[in-house]
């Protein structure tokens, strides 16, 4: 069985921006450690994060956050993907419904 590490929504807006979450900030260090181990053992790492367009339905509920091609929508520098990692954008809650 093959494994992978999946990192979801660790964008600037979820950590320190529009939807700032103190509990999420506390997960950065453990995730960093997990990523280091995954990379050392050649375990695939997949990042999935919000990349909203202005007309996305979710914005009516949560307001603007993690907008596509903005600082808020970028994965935090502390967990930045490496060249061998996979990155996908999503425009709704699900990482599996029409990801880019």
N, CA, C and O atoms as CSV, one atom per row, in Angstrom:
chain,resi,resn,atom,element,x,y,z
A,1,UNK,N,N,0.851,-1.177,0.000
A,1,UNK,CA,C,0.000,0.000,0.000
A,1,UNK,C,C,0.897,1.240,0.000
A,1,UNK,O,O,1.844,1.332,0.781
A,2,UNK,N,N,0.595,2.168,-0.861
A,2,UNK,CA,C,1.365,3.399,-0.971
A,2,UNK,C,C,0.692,4.501,-0.154
A,2,UNK,O,O,-0.534,4.610,-0.137
A,3,UNK,N,N,1.493,5.308,0.515
A,3,UNK,CA,C,0.977,6.395,1.355
A,3,UNK,C,C,1.322,7.743,0.751
A,3,UNK,O,O,2.190,7.851,-0.115
A,4,UNK,N,N,0.630,8.765,1.223
A,4,UNK,CA,C,0.917,10.150,0.855
A,4,UNK,C,C,0.520,11.031,2.032
A,4,UNK,O,O,-0.313,10.654,2.856
A,5,UNK,N,N,1.124,12.196,2.095
A,5,UNK,CA,C,0.740,13.207,3.079
A,5,UNK,C,C,-0.068,14.255,2.330
A,5,UNK,O,O,0.376,14.767,1.302
A,6,UNK,N,N,-1.244,14.574,2.836
A,6,UNK,CA,C,-2.110,15.576,2.211
A,6,UNK,C,C,-2.255,16.748,3.173
A,6,UNK,O,O,-2.690,16.577,4.312
A,7,UNK,N,N,-1.891,17.928,2.710
A,7,UNK,CA,C,-1.974,19.161,3.499
A,7,UNK,C,C,-3.101,19.992,2.899
A,7,UNK,O,O,-3.078,20.312,1.711
A,8,UNK,N,N,-4.087,20.342,3.723
A,8,UNK,CA,C,-5.268,21.042,3.212
A,8,UNK,C,C,-5.424,22.416,3.863
A,8,UNK,O,O,-5.403,22.544,5.088
A,9,UNK,N,N,-5.579,23.436,3.027
A,9,UNK,CA,C,-5.940,24.803,3.437
A,9,UNK,C,C,-4.997,25.456,4.439
A,9,UNK,O,O,-5.447,26.141,5.357
A,10,UNK,N,N,-3.708,25.255,4.274
A,10,UNK,CA,C,-2.747,25.945,5.137
A,10,UNK,C,C,-2.309,27.245,4.454
A,10,UNK,O,O,-1.120,27.502,4.267
A,11,UNK,N,N,-3.297,28.044,4.094
A,11,UNK,CA,C,-3.043,29.312,3.416
A,11,UNK,C,C,-2.936,30.445,4.427
A,11,UNK,O,O,-3.371,30.324,5.572
A,12,UNK,N,N,-2.353,31.537,3.982
A,12,UNK,CA,C,-2.169,32.704,4.845
A,12,UNK,C,C,-3.481,33.188,5.445
A,12,UNK,O,O,-3.520,33.547,6.622
A,13,UNK,N,N,-4.547,33.206,4.668
A,13,UNK,CA,C,-5.821,33.705,5.196
A,13,UNK,C,C,-6.398,32.821,6.294
A,13,UNK,O,O,-7.067,33.331,7.193
A,14,UNK,N,N,-6.163,31.524,6.252
A,14,UNK,CA,C,-6.661,30.638,7.310
A,14,UNK,C,C,-5.796,30.718,8.566
A,14,UNK,O,O,-6.257,30.390,9.660
A,15,UNK,N,N,-4.555,31.149,8.414
A,15,UNK,CA,C,-3.637,31.172,9.550
A,15,UNK,C,C,-3.536,32.543,10.206
A,15,UNK,O,O,-3.643,32.659,11.427
A,16,UNK,N,N,-3.329,33.578,9.402
A,16,UNK,CA,C,-3.116,34.909,9.981
A,16,UNK,C,C,-3.938,36.001,9.316
A,16,UNK,O,O,-3.881,37.157,9.736
A,17,UNK,N,N,-4.697,35.657,8.295
A,17,UNK,CA,C,-5.429,36.657,7.528
A,17,UNK,C,C,-6.906,36.706,7.829
A,17,UNK,O,O,-7.311,36.708,8.992
A,18,UNK,N,N,-7.713,36.746,6.783
A,18,UNK,CA,C,-9.158,36.982,6.881
A,18,UNK,C,C,-9.882,36.023,7.822
A,18,UNK,O,O,-10.798,36.444,8.529
A,19,UNK,N,N,-9.503,34.766,7.851
A,19,UNK,CA,C,-10.158,33.769,8.715
A,19,UNK,C,C,-9.184,33.245,9.774
A,19,UNK,O,O,-9.195,32.062,10.115
A,20,UNK,N,N,-8.360,34.130,10.275
A,20,UNK,CA,C,-7.305,33.782,11.237
A,20,UNK,C,C,-7.801,32.806,12.297
A,20,UNK,O,O,-8.886,32.968,12.856
A,21,UNK,N,N,-6.980,31.789,12.560
A,21,UNK,CA,C,-7.358,30.752,13.513
A,21,UNK,C,C,-6.142,30.397,14.366
A,21,UNK,O,O,-5.180,29.808,13.873
A,22,UNK,N,N,-6.190,30.753,15.629
A,22,UNK,CA,C,-5.070,30.502,16.540
A,22,UNK,C,C,-4.757,29.007,16.650
A,22,UNK,O,O,-3.590,28.626,16.732
A,23,UNK,N,N,-5.777,28.169,16.654
A,23,UNK,CA,C,-5.544,26.720,16.750
A,23,UNK,C,C,-4.800,26.206,15.522
A,23,UNK,O,O,-3.942,25.329,15.627
A,24,UNK,N,N,-5.132,26.752,14.371
A,24,UNK,CA,C,-4.442,26.331,13.145
A,24,UNK,C,C,-2.964,26.715,13.192
A,24,UNK,O,O,-2.111,25.971,12.707
A,25,UNK,N,N,-2.664,27.870,13.772
A,25,UNK,CA,C,-1.266,28.294,13.893
A,25,UNK,C,C,-0.445,27.279,14.678
A,25,UNK,O,O,0.731,27.065,14.384
A,26,UNK,N,N,-1.055,26.665,15.661
A,26,UNK,CA,C,-0.350,25.694,16.507
A,26,UNK,C,C,-0.030,24.397,15.763
A,26,UNK,O,O,0.760,23.584,16.244
A,27,UNK,N,N,-0.631,24.205,14.613
A,27,UNK,CA,C,-0.370,22.976,13.852
A,27,UNK,C,C,0.825,23.108,12.908
A,27,UNK,O,O,1.284,22.112,12.349
A,28,UNK,N,N,1.326,24.319,12.728
A,28,UNK,CA,C,2.407,24.525,11.755
A,28,UNK,C,C,3.642,23.695,12.093
A,28,UNK,O,O,4.161,22.991,11.226
A,29,UNK,N,N,4.117,23.759,13.318
A,29,UNK,CA,C,5.340,23.030,13.681
A,29,UNK,C,C,5.184,21.516,13.521
A,29,UNK,O,O,6.054,20.884,12.921
A,30,UNK,N,N,4.111,20.914,14.035
A,30,UNK,CA,C,3.962,19.465,13.820
A,30,UNK,C,C,3.848,19.088,12.339
A,30,UNK,O,O,4.354,18.046,11.922
A,31,UNK,N,N,3.191,19.929,11.554
A,31,UNK,CA,C,3.086,19.647,10.115
A,31,UNK,C,C,4.460,19.744,9.465
A,31,UNK,O,O,4.810,18.930,8.611
A,32,UNK,N,N,5.237,20.746,9.874
A,32,UNK,CA,C,6.599,20.901,9.358
A,32,UNK,C,C,7.426,19.636,9.612
A,32,UNK,O,O,8.139,19.154,8.731
A,33,UNK,N,N,7.315,19.120,10.821
A,33,UNK,CA,C,8.055,17.907,11.180
A,33,UNK,C,C,7.591,16.717,10.336
A,33,UNK,O,O,8.408,15.916,9.881
A,34,UNK,N,N,6.295,16.609,10.135
A,34,UNK,CA,C,5.747,15.541,9.297
A,34,UNK,C,C,6.255,15.663,7.860
A,34,UNK,O,O,6.637,14.668,7.244
A,35,UNK,N,N,6.255,16.884,7.333
A,35,UNK,CA,C,6.732,17.105,5.966
A,35,UNK,C,C,8.202,16.735,5.825
A,35,UNK,O,O,8.598,16.122,4.834
A,36,UNK,N,N,9.009,17.104,6.814
A,36,UNK,CA,C,10.434,16.751,6.770
A,36,UNK,C,C,10.611,15.237,6.683
A,36,UNK,O,O,11.398,14.743,5.876
A,37,UNK,N,N,9.877,14.509,7.514
A,37,UNK,CA,C,9.972,13.041,7.503
A,37,UNK,C,C,9.474,12.463,6.180
A,37,UNK,O,O,10.073,11.537,5.632
A,38,UNK,N,N,8.384,13.012,5.677
A,38,UNK,CA,C,7.843,12.531,4.402
A,38,UNK,C,C,8.853,12.734,3.279
A,38,UNK,O,O,9.084,11.830,2.476
A,39,UNK,N,N,9.451,13.914,3.224
A,39,UNK,CA,C,10.427,14.187,2.169
A,39,UNK,C,C,11.655,13.285,2.310
A,39,UNK,O,O,12.179,12.798,1.309
A,40,UNK,N,N,12.113,13.062,3.534
A,40,UNK,CA,C,13.280,12.199,3.759
A,40,UNK,C,C,13.021,10.773,3.280
A,40,UNK,O,O,13.936,10.093,2.815
A,41,UNK,N,N,11.777,10.324,3.393
A,41,UNK,CA,C,11.432,8.949,3.032
A,41,UNK,C,C,10.767,8.849,1.651
A,41,UNK,O,O,10.228,7.803,1.290
A,42,UNK,N,N,10.812,9.933,0.895
A,42,UNK,CA,C,10.233,9.986,-0.457
A,42,UNK,C,C,8.747,9.648,-0.490
A,42,UNK,O,O,8.256,9.039,-1.441
A,43,UNK,N,N,8.043,10.049,0.554
A,43,UNK,CA,C,6.585,9.902,0.588
A,43,UNK,C,C,5.994,11.093,-0.163
A,43,UNK,O,O,6.363,12.231,0.129
A,44,UNK,N,N,5.103,10.875,-1.108
A,44,UNK,CA,C,4.512,11.995,-1.841
A,44,UNK,C,C,3.769,12.956,-0.907
A,44,UNK,O,O,3.106,12.543,0.044
A,45,UNK,N,N,3.901,14.239,-1.207
A,45,UNK,CA,C,3.211,15.280,-0.451
A,45,UNK,C,C,2.288,16.021,-1.410
A,45,UNK,O,O,2.704,16.457,-2.484
A,46,UNK,N,N,1.037,16.153,-1.005
A,46,UNK,CA,C,0.020,16.798,-1.829
A,46,UNK,C,C,-0.569,17.961,-1.045
A,46,UNK,O,O,-1.021,17.790,0.087
A,47,UNK,N,N,-0.562,19.136,-1.645
A,47,UNK,CA,C,-1.178,20.318,-1.047
A,47,UNK,C,C,-2.473,20.620,-1.789
A,47,UNK,O,O,-2.503,20.633,-3.019
A,48,UNK,N,N,-3.526,20.860,-1.045
A,48,UNK,CA,C,-4.802,21.271,-1.623
A,48,UNK,C,C,-5.233,22.514,-0.864
A,48,UNK,O,O,-5.281,22.507,0.366
A,49,UNK,N,N,-5.545,23.576,-1.584
A,49,UNK,CA,C,-5.929,24.802,-0.880
A,49,UNK,C,C,-6.965,25.598,-1.656
A,49,UNK,O,O,-7.062,25.532,-2.881
A,50,UNK,N,N,-7.738,26.359,-0.876
A,50,UNK,CA,C,-8.725,27.261,-1.461
A,50,UNK,C,C,-8.045,28.231,-2.419
A,50,UNK,O,O,-6.939,28.704,-2.159
A,51,UNK,N,N,-8.707,28.515,-3.509
A,51,UNK,CA,C,-8.272,29.524,-4.475
A,51,UNK,C,C,-9.557,30.083,-5.071
A,51,UNK,O,O,-9.950,29.729,-6.182
A,52,UNK,N,N,-10.195,30.951,-4.321
A,52,UNK,CA,C,-11.534,31.401,-4.692
A,52,UNK,C,C,-11.548,32.469,-5.773
A,52,UNK,O,O,-10.648,33.301,-5.888
A,53,UNK,N,N,-12.619,32.402,-6.559
A,53,UNK,CA,C,-12.950,33.451,-7.518
A,53,UNK,C,C,-14.005,34.343,-6.867
A,53,UNK,O,O,-14.711,33.898,-5.963
A,54,UNK,N,N,-14.124,35.597,-7.314
A,54,UNK,CA,C,-15.074,36.522,-6.682
A,54,UNK,C,C,-16.521,36.036,-6.651
A,54,UNK,O,O,-17.284,36.461,-5.784
A,55,UNK,N,N,-16.919,35.160,-7.569
A,55,UNK,CA,C,-18.318,34.717,-7.599
A,55,UNK,C,C,-18.543,33.354,-6.927
A,55,UNK,O,O,-19.630,32.788,-7.041
A,56,UNK,N,N,-17.535,32.826,-6.233
A,56,UNK,CA,C,-17.703,31.538,-5.551
A,56,UNK,C,C,-18.763,31.646,-4.458
A,56,UNK,O,O,-18.757,32.583,-3.660
A,57,UNK,N,N,-19.666,30.679,-4.434
A,57,UNK,CA,C,-20.789,30.665,-3.482
A,57,UNK,C,C,-20.321,30.731,-2.025
A,57,UNK,O,O,-20.947,31.403,-1.206
A,58,UNK,N,N,-19.254,30.055,-1.705
A,58,UNK,CA,C,-18.745,29.992,-0.333
A,58,UNK,C,C,-18.450,31.379,0.250
A,58,UNK,O,O,-18.536,31.575,1.463
A,59,UNK,N,N,-18.107,32.326,-0.603
A,59,UNK,CA,C,-17.767,33.672,-0.127
A,59,UNK,C,C,-18.970,34.382,0.478
A,59,UNK,O,O,-18.810,35.285,1.299
A,60,UNK,N,N,-20.173,33.981,0.080
A,60,UNK,CA,C,-21.382,34.574,0.667
A,60,UNK,C,C,-21.505,34.194,2.137
A,60,UNK,O,O,-22.109,34.924,2.923
A,61,UNK,N,N,-20.943,33.073,2.500
A,61,UNK,CA,C,-21.009,32.596,3.882
A,61,UNK,C,C,-19.835,33.126,4.705
A,61,UNK,O,O,-20.033,33.633,5.809
A,62,UNK,N,N,-18.635,33.015,4.185
A,62,UNK,CA,C,-17.420,33.309,4.934
A,62,UNK,C,C,-16.769,34.650,4.588
A,62,UNK,O,O,-15.824,35.062,5.259
A,63,UNK,N,N,-17.252,35.325,3.569
A,63,UNK,CA,C,-16.588,36.546,3.117
A,63,UNK,C,C,-15.345,36.192,2.303
A,63,UNK,O,O,-14.983,35.023,2.172
A,64,UNK,N,N,-14.709,37.213,1.768
A,64,UNK,CA,C,-13.529,36.984,0.936
A,64,UNK,C,C,-12.401,36.371,1.756
A,64,UNK,O,O,-12.039,36.872,2.820
A,65,UNK,N,N,-11.861,35.284,1.240
A,65,UNK,CA,C,-10.702,34.639,1.852
A,65,UNK,C,C,-10.042,33.744,0.809
A,65,UNK,O,O,-10.698,33.218,-0.091
A,66,UNK,N,N,-8.766,33.589,0.950
A,66,UNK,CA,C,-7.993,32.713,0.058
A,66,UNK,C,C,-8.365,32.924,-1.409
A,66,UNK,O,O,-8.647,31.977,-2.143
A,67,UNK,N,N,-8.357,34.179,-1.806
A,67,UNK,CA,C,-8.681,34.507,-3.186
A,67,UNK,C,C,-7.528,34.067,-4.098
A,67,UNK,O,O,-6.354,34.188,-3.746
A,68,UNK,N,N,-7.892,33.563,-5.258
A,68,UNK,CA,C,-6.906,33.070,-6.226
A,68,UNK,C,C,-5.887,34.161,-6.543
A,68,UNK,O,O,-6.241,35.320,-6.759
A,69,UNK,N,N,-4.622,33.768,-6.566
A,69,UNK,CA,C,-3.511,34.653,-6.938
A,69,UNK,C,C,-3.328,35.835,-5.998
A,69,UNK,O,O,-2.906,36.906,-6.434
A,70,UNK,N,N,-3.637,35.661,-4.716
A,70,UNK,CA,C,-3.385,36.707,-3.721
A,70,UNK,C,C,-2.512,36.134,-2.609
A,70,UNK,O,O,-2.353,34.919,-2.496
A,71,UNK,N,N,-1.948,37.023,-1.788
A,71,UNK,CA,C,-1.160,36.593,-0.636
A,71,UNK,C,C,-1.989,35.689,0.270
A,71,UNK,O,O,-1.492,34.667,0.743
A,72,UNK,N,N,-3.238,36.051,0.517
A,72,UNK,CA,C,-4.101,35.269,1.396
A,72,UNK,C,C,-4.351,33.861,0.902
A,72,UNK,O,O,-4.588,32.957,1.703
A,73,UNK,N,N,-4.303,33.661,-0.396
A,73,UNK,CA,C,-4.535,32.352,-0.974
A,73,UNK,C,C,-3.284,31.497,-1.119
A,73,UNK,O,O,-3.359,30.345,-1.546
A,74,UNK,N,N,-2.142,32.060,-0.767
A,74,UNK,CA,C,-0.893,31.306,-0.875
A,74,UNK,C,C,-0.676,30.425,0.353
A,74,UNK,O,O,-1.075,30.779,1.462
A,75,UNK,N,N,-0.050,29.291,0.143
A,75,UNK,CA,C,0.342,28.432,1.259
A,75,UNK,C,C,1.391,29.186,2.066
A,75,UNK,O,O,2.298,29.801,1.505
A,76,UNK,N,N,1.258,29.132,3.385
A,76,UNK,CA,C,2.186,29.854,4.244
A,76,UNK,C,C,3.634,29.466,3.935
A,76,UNK,O,O,3.929,28.302,3.664
A,77,UNK,N,N,4.525,30.444,3.979
A,77,UNK,CA,C,5.934,30.207,3.668
A,77,UNK,C,C,6.539,29.114,4.543
A,77,UNK,O,O,7.424,28.381,4.100
A,78,UNK,N,N,6.071,29.004,5.769
A,78,UNK,CA,C,6.623,28.016,6.704
A,78,UNK,C,C,6.387,26.574,6.246
A,78,UNK,O,O,7.100,25.660,6.662
A,79,UNK,N,N,5.393,26.379,5.396
A,79,UNK,CA,C,5.064,25.040,4.900
A,79,UNK,C,C,5.139,24.975,3.379
A,79,UNK,O,O,4.491,24.133,2.758
A,80,UNK,N,N,5.914,25.844,2.794
A,80,UNK,CA,C,5.963,25.973,1.335
A,80,UNK,C,C,6.259,24.639,0.649
A,80,UNK,O,O,7.144,23.896,1.073
A,81,UNK,N,N,5.516,24.347,-0.405
A,81,UNK,CA,C,5.759,23.113,-1.157
A,81,UNK,C,C,7.167,23.096,-1.754
A,81,UNK,O,O,7.717,24.136,-2.117
A,82,UNK,N,N,7.728,21.910,-1.847
A,82,UNK,CA,C,9.005,21.724,-2.516
A,82,UNK,C,C,8.737,21.330,-3.962
A,82,UNK,O,O,7.611,20.997,-4.330
A,83,UNK,N,N,9.770,21.371,-4.762
A,83,UNK,CA,C,9.591,21.143,-6.204
A,83,UNK,C,C,8.961,19.789,-6.531
A,83,UNK,O,O,8.265,19.664,-7.539
A,84,UNK,N,N,9.191,18.786,-5.706
A,84,UNK,CA,C,8.638,17.459,-5.990
A,84,UNK,C,C,7.210,17.272,-5.476
A,84,UNK,O,O,6.585,16.248,-5.751
A,85,UNK,N,N,6.696,18.240,-4.741
A,85,UNK,CA,C,5.345,18.140,-4.179
A,85,UNK,C,C,4.283,18.462,-5.230
A,85,UNK,O,O,4.563,19.100,-6.245
A,86,UNK,N,N,3.082,18.014,-4.966
A,86,UNK,CA,C,1.934,18.266,-5.842
A,86,UNK,C,C,1.048,19.328,-5.199
A,86,UNK,O,O,0.830,19.313,-3.988
A,87,UNK,N,N,0.544,20.242,-6.007
A,87,UNK,CA,C,-0.364,21.272,-5.491
A,87,UNK,C,C,-1.623,21.324,-6.348
A,87,UNK,O,O,-1.568,21.243,-7.575
A,88,UNK,N,N,-2.756,21.462,-5.668
A,88,UNK,CA,C,-4.048,21.568,-6.333
A,88,UNK,C,C,-4.833,22.697,-5.690
A,88,UNK,O,O,-4.738,22.927,-4.484
A,89,UNK,N,N,-5.602,23.390,-6.497
A,89,UNK,CA,C,-6.486,24.441,-5.988
A,89,UNK,C,C,-7.914,23.930,-5.991
A,89,UNK,O,O,-8.302,23.125,-6.838
A,90,UNK,N,N,-8.693,24.414,-5.024
A,90,UNK,CA,C,-10.118,24.068,-4.976
A,90,UNK,C,C,-10.917,25.350,-4.799
A,90,UNK,O,O,-10.406,26.357,-4.310
A,91,UNK,N,N,-12.164,25.294,-5.200
A,91,UNK,CA,C,-13.011,26.488,-5.156
A,91,UNK,C,C,-14.229,26.282,-4.271
A,91,UNK,O,O,-15.135,27.115,-4.242
A,92,UNK,N,N,-14.245,25.174,-3.555
A,92,UNK,CA,C,-15.333,24.863,-2.635
A,92,UNK,C,C,-14.746,24.049,-1.489
A,92,UNK,O,O,-13.532,23.857,-1.432
A,93,UNK,N,N,-15.570,23.578,-0.593
A,93,UNK,CA,C,-15.075,22.849,0.572
A,93,UNK,C,C,-14.312,21.585,0.199
A,93,UNK,O,O,-13.279,21.287,0.798
A,94,UNK,N,N,-14.797,20.858,-0.761
A,94,UNK,CA,C,-14.226,19.558,-1.105
A,94,UNK,C,C,-12.956,19.687,-1.942
A,94,UNK,O,O,-12.881,20.485,-2.876
A,95,UNK,N,N,-11.979,18.891,-1.583
A,95,UNK,CA,C,-10.751,18.835,-2.373
A,95,UNK,C,C,-10.911,17.925,-3.587
A,95,UNK,O,O,-10.022,17.855,-4.435
A,96,UNK,N,N,-12.036,17.233,-3.671
A,96,UNK,CA,C,-12.236,16.249,-4.731
A,96,UNK,C,C,-13.303,16.648,-5.742
A,96,UNK,O,O,-13.533,15.922,-6.709
A,97,UNK,N,N,-13.949,17.772,-5.539
A,97,UNK,CA,C,-14.979,18.246,-6.448
A,97,UNK,C,C,-14.390,19.323,-7.350
A,97,UNK,O,O,-14.222,20.467,-6.927
A,98,UNK,N,N,-14.078,18.963,-8.580
A,98,UNK,CA,C,-13.551,19.891,-9.582
A,98,UNK,C,C,-12.287,20.630,-9.132
A,98,UNK,O,O,-12.246,21.856,-9.239
A,99,UNK,N,N,-11.262,19.945,-8.635
A,99,UNK,CA,C,-10.028,20.658,-8.286
A,99,UNK,C,C,-9.279,21.066,-9.548
A,99,UNK,O,O,-9.458,20.466,-10.607
A,100,UNK,N,N,-8.448,22.082,-9.428
A,100,UNK,CA,C,-7.602,22.516,-10.553
A,100,UNK,C,C,-6.214,21.903,-10.399
A,100,UNK,O,O,-5.340,22.135,-11.235
